[in-house]
Amino acid sequence: MPLDLALDDLLRWYLDAGVDEAIGEVPVDRFAASAKPAPPIRPQAQAAEPARPAEVIHGTAAHIAAGCASLDELRAAMEGFDGLALKRTAHATVFGDGNPEATLMLIGEAPGQEEDRAGRPFVGKSGQLLDRMLASIGFSRDNNAYITNVLPWRPLENRKPSPDEVAVCLPFLARHIELVDPQVILLLGGAAASAILARSEGINRLRGHWGEYNSPGLPRPVPVLATFHPAYLLRTPEAKRGVWRDLLMVKRRLAAHP
């Protein structure tokens, strides 16, 4: 077969196969290229780890609280604290109410709308019920009881505080307890019981059982008793009988250690 005819047939075959462009003037030996060792793989630079949020809020609260030598200093420090978003939506810092020299300290969850407006804990209907509960065992916030909350700032819509919000406020509360130095602590409701006792059980299982609260700034462990929140009693009057027993336990404990 003539060479020019063979080339014509080869070119026609290339065209039929879709080859319409020459890549280079010199043919490439693919077998020789594949026999060469592959170039070394250069290690890629590792991506920088995302910046972790600095845990400044918790540490700052603890540092500020530890530096307070009196309740007035602690109140001023909390009013100037800006490490919690819900403080910016609250009207007031609800610090505490009652006699700071009292032997009985009561701790609730967080201020409601009326407490936020007045700047004092337990001033609404639940506060009025709490006053009657204290009076039934011979106590009052004006004489021998002191009241505060886990959170000093009202969450919007009276929602339940988040675990992070509670964690931020705990150093302030711990210092608050140390400065009051009560003989007995009465926890009002499940949120306060969980925060102070560091327990996951519900209030139905925690109430009526003595526990202890320890803190480096206290001279001794403080007996702690959890009971139902007055707001719960307003919704569930039949629970008052159990709370009455809890109050009698508090009275007997304080009478035994005047």
MARVEX-997204 format. One record per residue (C-alpha): chain; z, y, x. Coordinates in nm, 3 decimals. Example, Ala and Ser with C-alpha at 12.3 -4.5 7.8 and 13.67 -1.06 7.14 Angstrom:
<rs>
r zakol->A Z->0.780 Y->-0.450 X->1.230
r zakol->A Z->0.714 Y->-0.106 X->1.367
</rs>
This chain:
<rs>
r zakol->A Z->0.000 Y->0.000 X->0.000
r zakol->A Z->-0.086 Y->0.343 X->0.150
r zakol->A Z->0.222 Y->0.538 X->0.266
r zakol->A Z->0.130 Y->0.851 X->0.068
r zakol->A Z->0.112 Y->0.642 X->-0.253
r zakol->A Z->0.453 Y->0.491 X->-0.188
r zakol->A Z->0.600 Y->0.839 X->-0.136
r zakol->A Z->0.438 Y->0.962 X->-0.459
r zakol->A Z->0.598 Y->0.673 X->-0.650
r zakol->A Z->0.938 Y->0.745 X->-0.490
r zakol->A Z->0.922 Y->1.115 X->-0.578
r zakol->A Z->0.817 Y->1.032 X->-0.934
r zakol->A Z->1.115 Y->0.794 X->-0.959
r zakol->A Z->1.350 Y->1.067 X->-0.837
r zakol->A Z->1.212 Y->1.309 X->-1.097
r zakol->A Z->1.250 Y->1.051 X->-1.374
r zakol->A Z->1.611 Y->0.997 X->-1.262
r zakol->A Z->1.682 Y->1.372 X->-1.293
r zakol->A Z->1.679 Y->1.468 X->-0.925
r zakol->A Z->1.526 Y->1.815 X->-0.911
r zakol->A Z->1.692 Y->1.976 X->-0.608
r zakol->A Z->1.721 Y->1.895 X->-0.236
r zakol->A Z->2.071 Y->1.932 X->-0.096
r zakol->A Z->1.981 Y->1.952 X->0.271
r zakol->A Z->1.700 Y->1.906 X->0.520
r zakol->A Z->1.875 Y->1.624 X->0.707
r zakol->A Z->1.980 Y->1.304 X->0.529
r zakol->A Z->2.355 Y->1.226 X->0.525
r zakol->A Z->2.475 Y->0.886 X->0.638
r zakol->A Z->2.752 Y->0.820 X->0.379
r zakol->A Z->2.852 Y->0.491 X->0.542
r zakol->A Z->2.922 Y->0.661 X->0.876
r zakol->A Z->3.116 Y->0.940 X->0.701
r zakol->A Z->3.340 Y->0.694 X->0.516
r zakol->A Z->3.423 Y->0.515 X->0.844
r zakol->A Z->3.583 Y->0.828 X->0.994
r zakol->A Z->3.963 Y->0.852 X->0.964
r zakol->A Z->4.078 Y->1.083 X->0.687
r zakol->A Z->4.235 Y->1.411 X->0.800
r zakol->A Z->4.615 Y->1.411 X->0.794
r zakol->A Z->4.771 Y->1.530 X->0.471
r zakol->A Z->4.971 Y->1.841 X->0.527
r zakol->A Z->5.303 Y->1.846 X->0.340
r zakol->A Z->5.297 Y->2.100 X->0.063
r zakol->A Z->5.563 Y->2.363 X->0.061
r zakol->A Z->5.827 Y->2.274 X->-0.189
r zakol->A Z->5.865 Y->2.511 X->-0.477
r zakol->A Z->6.177 Y->2.716 X->-0.463
r zakol->A Z->6.448 Y->2.601 X->-0.702
r zakol->A Z->6.497 Y->2.831 X->-0.997
r zakol->A Z->6.785 Y->3.065 X->-0.955
r zakol->A Z->7.096 Y->2.935 X->-1.119
r zakol->A Z->7.291 Y->3.177 X->-1.331
r zakol->A Z->7.598 Y->3.287 X->-1.146
r zakol->A Z->7.917 Y->3.196 X->-1.326
r zakol->A Z->8.049 Y->3.547 X->-1.304
r zakol->A Z->8.184 Y->3.581 X->-1.657
r zakol->A Z->8.444 Y->3.303 X->-1.635
r zakol->A Z->8.557 Y->3.397 X->-1.287
r zakol->A Z->8.573 Y->3.766 X->-1.361
r zakol->A Z->8.786 Y->3.714 X->-1.671
r zakol->A Z->9.025 Y->3.491 X->-1.478
r zakol->A Z->9.046 Y->3.739 X->-1.191
r zakol->A Z->9.106 Y->4.035 X->-1.421
r zakol->A Z->9.367 Y->3.852 X->-1.629
r zakol->A Z->9.557 Y->3.731 X->-1.323
r zakol->A Z->9.591 Y->4.089 X->-1.200
r zakol->A Z->9.767 Y->4.210 X->-1.516
r zakol->A Z->10.143 Y->4.245 X->-1.479
r zakol->A Z->10.220 Y->4.358 X->-1.834
r zakol->A Z->10.087 Y->4.331 X->-2.189
r zakol->A Z->9.973 Y->4.692 X->-2.174
r zakol->A Z->9.770 Y->4.620 X->-1.861
r zakol->A Z->9.623 Y->4.309 X->-2.021
r zakol->A Z->9.526 Y->4.498 X->-2.335
r zakol->A Z->9.357 Y->4.771 X->-2.129
r zakol->A Z->9.176 Y->4.511 X->-1.919
r zakol->A Z->9.045 Y->4.331 X->-2.227
r zakol->A Z->8.935 Y->4.656 X->-2.388
r zakol->A Z->8.737 Y->4.737 X->-2.072
r zakol->A Z->8.593 Y->4.387 X->-2.032
r zakol->A Z->8.216 Y->4.365 X->-2.080
r zakol->A Z->8.146 Y->4.001 X->-2.004
r zakol->A Z->8.101 Y->3.877 X->-2.359
r zakol->A Z->7.821 Y->3.974 X->-2.594
r zakol->A Z->8.022 Y->3.948 X->-2.916
r zakol->A Z->8.258 Y->4.221 X->-2.790
r zakol->A Z->7.972 Y->4.469 X->-2.822
r zakol->A Z->7.935 Y->4.394 X->-3.193
r zakol->A Z->8.308 Y->4.405 X->-3.269
r zakol->A Z->8.475 Y->4.720 X->-3.392
r zakol->A Z->8.802 Y->4.669 X->-3.207
r zakol->A Z->8.983 Y->4.450 X->-2.957
r zakol->A Z->9.239 Y->4.268 X->-3.172
r zakol->A Z->9.505 Y->4.212 X->-2.911
r zakol->A Z->9.828 Y->4.104 X->-3.080
r zakol->A Z->10.099 Y->4.201 X->-3.324
r zakol->A Z->10.473 Y->4.150 X->-3.352
r zakol->A Z->10.764 Y->4.144 X->-3.113
r zakol->A Z->10.649 Y->4.066 X->-2.756
r zakol->A Z->11.004 Y->3.950 X->-2.678
r zakol->A Z->10.989 Y->3.691 X->-2.957
r zakol->A Z->11.078 Y->3.328 X->-2.907
r zakol->A Z->10.794 Y->3.215 X->-3.138
r zakol->A Z->10.428 Y->3.283 X->-3.061
r zakol->A Z->10.154 Y->3.207 X->-3.313
r zakol->A Z->9.789 Y->3.172 X->-3.212
r zakol->A Z->9.495 Y->3.175 X->-3.451
r zakol->A Z->9.122 Y->3.148 X->-3.395
r zakol->A Z->8.951 Y->3.489 X->-3.414
r zakol->A Z->8.976 Y->3.815 X->-3.610
r zakol->A Z->8.807 Y->3.848 X->-3.947
r zakol->A Z->8.649 Y->4.159 X->-4.093
r zakol->A Z->8.979 Y->4.312 X->-4.207
r zakol->A Z->9.146 Y->4.237 X->-3.873
r zakol->A Z->8.852 Y->4.389 X->-3.686
r zakol->A Z->8.878 Y->4.702 X->-3.896
r zakol->A Z->9.257 Y->4.732 X->-3.857
r zakol->A Z->9.275 Y->4.620 X->-3.492
r zakol->A Z->9.560 Y->4.378 X->-3.576
r zakol->A Z->9.560 Y->4.000 X->-3.628
r zakol->A Z->9.628 Y->3.844 X->-3.969
r zakol->A Z->9.628 Y->4.146 X->-4.198
r zakol->A Z->9.415 Y->4.006 X->-4.483
r zakol->A Z->9.509 Y->3.753 X->-4.749
r zakol->A Z->9.568 Y->3.482 X->-4.489
r zakol->A Z->9.792 Y->3.723 X->-4.299
r zakol->A Z->9.997 Y->3.794 X->-4.611
r zakol->A Z->10.041 Y->3.420 X->-4.661
r zakol->A Z->10.139 Y->3.382 X->-4.296
r zakol->A Z->10.407 Y->3.647 X->-4.338
r zakol->A Z->10.551 Y->3.453 X->-4.633
r zakol->A Z->10.538 Y->3.130 X->-4.432
r zakol->A Z->10.736 Y->3.292 X->-4.149
r zakol->A Z->10.985 Y->3.445 X->-4.389
r zakol->A Z->11.054 Y->3.102 X->-4.539
r zakol->A Z->11.215 Y->2.996 X->-4.207
r zakol->A Z->11.376 Y->3.330 X->-4.127
r zakol->A Z->11.106 Y->3.479 X->-3.902
r zakol->A Z->10.886 Y->3.787 X->-3.915
r zakol->A Z->10.638 Y->3.959 X->-3.688
r zakol->A Z->10.860 Y->4.267 X->-3.688
r zakol->A Z->11.160 Y->4.076 X->-3.561
r zakol->A Z->11.119 Y->3.742 X->-3.386
r zakol->A Z->10.752 Y->3.637 X->-3.402
r zakol->A Z->10.443 Y->3.740 X->-3.205
r zakol->A Z->10.086 Y->3.676 X->-3.322
r zakol->A Z->9.751 Y->3.669 X->-3.144
r zakol->A Z->9.417 Y->3.482 X->-3.147
r zakol->A Z->9.210 Y->3.273 X->-2.909
r zakol->A Z->8.934 Y->3.535 X->-2.936
r zakol->A Z->9.027 Y->3.903 X->-2.955
r zakol->A Z->8.684 Y->4.002 X->-3.090
r zakol->A Z->8.537 Y->3.919 X->-3.428
r zakol->A Z->8.221 Y->3.703 X->-3.430
r zakol->A Z->7.958 Y->3.840 X->-3.664
r zakol->A Z->7.967 Y->3.698 X->-4.016
r zakol->A Z->8.300 Y->3.536 X->-3.924
r zakol->A Z->8.111 Y->3.246 X->-3.767
r zakol->A Z->8.288 Y->2.982 X->-3.561
r zakol->A Z->8.319 Y->3.085 X->-3.195
r zakol->A Z->8.103 Y->2.892 X->-2.951
r zakol->A Z->8.260 Y->2.681 X->-2.674
r zakol->A Z->8.129 Y->2.928 X->-2.414
r zakol->A Z->8.290 Y->3.222 X->-2.593
r zakol->A Z->8.621 Y->3.036 X->-2.608
r zakol->A Z->8.595 Y->2.947 X->-2.237
r zakol->A Z->8.541 Y->3.311 X->-2.143
r zakol->A Z->8.847 Y->3.424 X->-2.340
r zakol->A Z->9.085 Y->3.147 X->-2.233
r zakol->A Z->9.198 Y->3.320 X->-1.908
r zakol->A Z->9.300 Y->3.625 X->-2.112
r zakol->A Z->9.487 Y->3.406 X->-2.361
r zakol->A Z->9.661 Y->3.211 X->-2.084
r zakol->A Z->9.785 Y->3.534 X->-1.928
r zakol->A Z->9.886 Y->3.657 X->-2.272
r zakol->A Z->10.105 Y->3.350 X->-2.319
r zakol->A Z->10.254 Y->3.388 X->-1.971
r zakol->A Z->10.352 Y->3.750 X->-2.034
r zakol->A Z->10.510 Y->3.678 X->-2.373
r zakol->A Z->10.676 Y->3.361 X->-2.238
r zakol->A Z->10.772 Y->3.217 X->-2.580
r zakol->A Z->11.007 Y->2.927 X->-2.646
r zakol->A Z->10.764 Y->2.765 X->-2.893
r zakol->A Z->10.393 Y->2.810 X->-2.971
r zakol->A Z->10.259 Y->2.743 X->-3.321
r zakol->A Z->9.881 Y->2.689 X->-3.331
r zakol->A Z->9.712 Y->2.790 X->-3.655
r zakol->A Z->9.407 Y->2.577 X->-3.725
r zakol->A Z->9.183 Y->2.333 X->-3.543
r zakol->A Z->9.004 Y->2.585 X->-3.322
r zakol->A Z->9.328 Y->2.713 X->-3.172
r zakol->A Z->9.461 Y->2.360 X->-3.132
r zakol->A Z->9.146 Y->2.243 X->-2.952
r zakol->A Z->9.146 Y->2.542 X->-2.719
r zakol->A Z->9.512 Y->2.528 X->-2.619
r zakol->A Z->9.567 Y->2.153 X->-2.618
r zakol->A Z->9.219 Y->2.067 X->-2.482
r zakol->A Z->9.191 Y->1.792 X->-2.742
r zakol->A Z->8.886 Y->1.687 X->-2.943
r zakol->A Z->9.067 Y->1.543 X->-3.245
r zakol->A Z->9.061 Y->1.730 X->-3.572
r zakol->A Z->9.353 Y->1.931 X->-3.703
r zakol->A Z->9.446 Y->1.656 X->-3.950
r zakol->A Z->9.535 Y->1.430 X->-3.658
r zakol->A Z->9.684 Y->1.698 X->-3.433
r zakol->A Z->9.915 Y->1.872 X->-3.677
r zakol->A Z->10.277 Y->1.769 X->-3.700
r zakol->A Z->10.293 Y->1.634 X->-3.342
r zakol->A Z->10.457 Y->1.815 X->-3.053
r zakol->A Z->10.266 Y->1.881 X->-2.736
r zakol->A Z->10.315 Y->2.099 X->-2.430
r zakol->A Z->10.136 Y->2.397 X->-2.281
r zakol->A Z->10.148 Y->2.439 X->-1.905
r zakol->A Z->10.037 Y->2.737 X->-1.701
r zakol->A Z->10.107 Y->2.845 X->-1.341
r zakol->A Z->10.263 Y->3.170 X->-1.460
r zakol->A Z->10.516 Y->3.005 X->-1.690
r zakol->A Z->10.864 Y->2.902 X->-1.569
r zakol->A Z->10.846 Y->2.580 X->-1.771
r zakol->A Z->10.616 Y->2.395 X->-2.014
r zakol->A Z->10.618 Y->2.545 X->-2.364
r zakol->A Z->10.648 Y->2.313 X->-2.668
r zakol->A Z->10.342 Y->2.344 X->-2.890
r zakol->A Z->10.291 Y->2.243 X->-3.252
r zakol->A Z->9.964 Y->2.264 X->-3.445
r zakol->A Z->9.941 Y->2.322 X->-3.818
r zakol->A Z->9.685 Y->2.427 X->-4.078
r zakol->A Z->9.544 Y->2.779 X->-4.075
r zakol->A Z->9.666 Y->3.002 X->-4.362
r zakol->A Z->9.304 Y->3.053 X->-4.469
r zakol->A Z->9.277 Y->2.677 X->-4.521
r zakol->A Z->9.594 Y->2.681 X->-4.730
r zakol->A Z->9.440 Y->2.945 X->-4.957
r zakol->A Z->9.153 Y->2.704 X->-5.024
r zakol->A Z->9.368 Y->2.390 X->-5.028
r zakol->A Z->9.713 Y->2.470 X->-5.176
r zakol->A Z->9.815 Y->2.104 X->-5.178
r zakol->A Z->9.827 Y->2.114 X->-4.796
r zakol->A Z->10.120 Y->2.357 X->-4.805
r zakol->A Z->10.371 Y->2.071 X->-4.827
r zakol->A Z->10.272 Y->1.941 X->-4.485
r zakol->A Z->10.281 Y->2.290 X->-4.338
r zakol->A Z->10.631 Y->2.339 X->-4.476
r zakol->A Z->10.742 Y->2.032 X->-4.280
r zakol->A Z->10.575 Y->2.176 X->-3.968
r zakol->A Z->10.758 Y->2.505 X->-4.012
r zakol->A Z->11.090 Y->2.323 X->-4.043
r zakol->A Z->11.012 Y->2.139 X->-3.719
r zakol->A Z->10.956 Y->2.475 X->-3.548
r zakol->A Z->11.281 Y->2.614 X->-3.687
r zakol->A Z->11.483 Y->2.313 X->-3.569
r zakol->A Z->11.323 Y->2.325 X->-3.223
r zakol->A Z->11.406 Y->2.692 X->-3.179
r zakol->A Z->11.759 Y->2.643 X->-3.313
r zakol->A Z->11.818 Y->2.370 X->-3.056
r zakol->A Z->11.714 Y->2.601 X->-2.770
r zakol->A Z->11.836 Y->2.951 X->-2.858
</rs>
